[in-house]
Amino acid sequence: MCKEPENVPGRSKTKISIIGAGPAGLAAAGFLACKGYSITMYDKQPLAGGLMVFAIPKIRIRDETVFVGVDELRDKFGIEFKLATKVFADPTPRKDEGEELVKENLPLKEIIEKSDAVMITTGTWRSRRLGLPGEDGPGVLSALDFLYAIRLYEKGLTSHKPRIGRRVVVIGAGLSAVDAAMEAWDRGAQEVIIAYRRTIKQAPAGVYEINQLIRKGIKWIELASPLEIIRENGVVKAIKLQRMRLGEPDASGRPRPIPIPGSEFTLEADTVILAVGELATPPFEKENLGITVDRKGRIQVDQYYRTTNPKVWAAGDVVTGPSFIGNAVKTALYAAKAMHIHLSGKKLLY
Amino acid sequence: MAEEGVKGRNTFLRYIDLDKCMGCYTCQAVCDFIHDGKPYIIVYETSIGLKTPISCMHCSRAPCVEVCPTGAMTRDESGAVYVDTMKCIGCMACLYACPFGIPELDPELRVATKCDLCRPLRKQGLDPACYAMCPAEAIIYGETKEVADKIKRRKAEQLVRAKMLDYFPSA
């Protein structure tokens, strides 16, 4: 967004901490670095990039594309990256996904105290579970866990080869479901089935993405919802589902799936991937340090992306819930601008 | 016009690779931010569900430039088509002429607006923001020849991979 930081004398004394170096955090960092602030970024992963680098298949986003920007932020704009570092308010951090490589925990309070302003862009690193009988245990994992393990192995960050499975059933039809199904298929699973409780028309990933998978050979079962994971001696053998029909629109505006009694059926499977949505993961358990969250655990912000703690702004998925990279980038850029206006006292917003 | 010959030549080209685009809206987001809430590259979800960003093609023989009665629709040194707002009368003849429906009327300034390939950024030696920010490398931008070469290189990779699949299914 700029070639060199604006040379504003004294400005670099203003310290900004950004927690989470995914698309939102990096976009905010880019804008703020141009304004000459001194910035420290924290991320729990050993590399910056967030889900772009640690979940989304490299066929969609190459790591190098992200790292070019990250290197520039570090080398040209002097941004300090504290990686493999999980920031959390409570002394015992909540266990989220993708934390195998965390080396250090830092208290949020300390970071807020030593910074002039803080931006929270910690995204959605927790997956929804369904609470089905047989769900807990090996062979059933979230799309995020599945994709994360592949990304780590690919980068040589772990020697642990990810288990792909031979007969894989993916539950859900969002972008995580699509990416998980695609990886399972490309990495040699014999059969990959996506099961979704509504129809292809309602699939959050879009008709096109689903059709692309079907063309590859992945099976698509719509109007089916899981009931139970069937295990034998602890090992996943099958998944029991039931047929659904579409009813009147629900709160989300989409037709409500209604179970059809007596329509149960089973699919043979050794791996079940749950891709039924991710949840916001703010760096605290519940309301903390004056920062409030909504019913879904998303950080509450005003129209300028400022949280209820006057020193803290938030943007990206941790505010909006799971969304597109563009949406994370957009909210973060506007949040960064609001933060800059506040810090530079250019215009009175409040 | 004497300078038309020099100014009219496209030395730079932006190409959107739909095979690479994943419809993540990053181009639209950054364009929106730069233009205070008014993006000039917009991602549309089409009837088959494929998303595609729509923006000015900066045509080499641009009908909007041809049809503009006041010479407001013009080209810069690199060939990017832009609106000289001082000359624009907001008649929108450019919109009628454009095969892609690109020019829009700015209701406040009452002039036509459109993508100028980030003229202010390019003046500083930077690249257009959509190109710089696209995480999927779906937007290719550069000197016309370089872009042409890059596109063909990508297609070559795709063709080879399609061919290889017959022999090595795991390739």
Interface residues (C-beta under 8 A of the other chain):
Chain A: M1 C2 K3 P23 A27 M52 R60 I61 R62 T65 V66 G188 G206 V207 Y208 E209 I210 N211 F324 I325 G326 N327 V329 K330 L333 Y334 K337
Chain B: M22 G23 C24 Y25 T26 C27 Q28 A29 V30 D32 F33 V43 E45 I48 G49 L50 K51 L121 Q124 G125 L126 A129 A132 M133 P135 A136 E137 S170
